[in-house]
Amino acid sequence: METWKLEISFDELRAAMSAVLDHLEAASGATLEISEDYFWSATATAGAEFDPSRIPEPTIGQYSETWNNLARERQGNRDSTIDYSAVWLGQILSGVGLTRL
């Protein structure tokens, strides 16, 4: 059985992100606001992140903490969490999008 994969080029991802950021900047100006600090997050146990038959545990996330985590990366502290930064960035973008609905 072949494993399913979604392949996305970095150029396409950058173009998609640029389009979203350009739109948000045009609509909001130089800064974005997230009007809430806490959000629900679904945390799966290790190895179950992509298993739809296993129900994740709901947890609380915090946008300010997530943004502070990304601040370390922006300041050049590229430690072992750098790969997880994509998750943090996704949480921030989700907060921006959801609070603008």
N, C-alpha and C positions, 0 to 999 in steps of 0.2 A: 504494500500500500504506500502510495506516495504521500509525503508530508506536505501539507498546504503551507504556502509562503506568500506573503505580500512583499514584493520588491519595490522599493521607492528610492529613486536616485537622490543624492544630496541636492542636486540642482533643482529638481522638482519640489523637494521639501522646502528649500530656501525660497523658491518662488511662491509657494502656497503661504508660507509664514510671512513673507514680505507683503503679499496681497492683504492678508488679515491685518497686519500691523499698520500698513498704509491706510487702510479703511478706518481703523480705530483712531489713529492719529488725526485724520481729517475730521472725524466726528467729535473727538474729545479734546484735541489740543495736545500739548506736550506731555501731559501726564494722564495716567489712568487711575481710576478709583475702584476699589472693591469695598462695598459698603458693609460687608459682614466680615468677621474675623474667623469664625468657626464654620466648618463644613463636614458633612458626612463623607466618610471614605469606607470603601469595602476592602478589607485586608484578608487576603487568602493565606492559609497556612503554606509554608514552604513546599513548593512542588505542585501546588494546586491552583496557581494563579490563572491558568488557562484551561482548567477542567470544569466545564459547565455542570457536571454532576455533583460537584462539591460546593456547598454554600459558604460564601465568605462571611467573616465576622464584621459587623458594622463597627467602625471606630470614628472618633472625632479627629479631624485635622484642623490646623490653624494656619491661615494664610500668612500672618505675620511671621510665624516660625519658618514656614516654607520659603518666604522671601529672604529671610535671614540666612537660611541654608544656601540659597543661591548667591547671596552676597559674598560668601566665602569663596565661591568659584569665580565670581567677577573680580575679586581682589587677588586672584592668582593662586589661591590655596587649593591646588589640584591634588586632593588626597584620594583615597579609595572610594569616596562618594561621588566622584565625577560622573560615573555612569548613571547613578540614580538621579542626577540633575535633570535628565529628560523627564522623569516622573514629576519632579517638583515643578518644572516649567509647565508641564501639562496641567498640574493643579492650579497654578496661577492663571493660565489662559482660560481654564474652565471657570474660575471665579470671575474673571473679567466678562466672559461671555454670558454667564448665568445672571450676573447682577445687572446686565444691560438689557435683558429681555423685558 
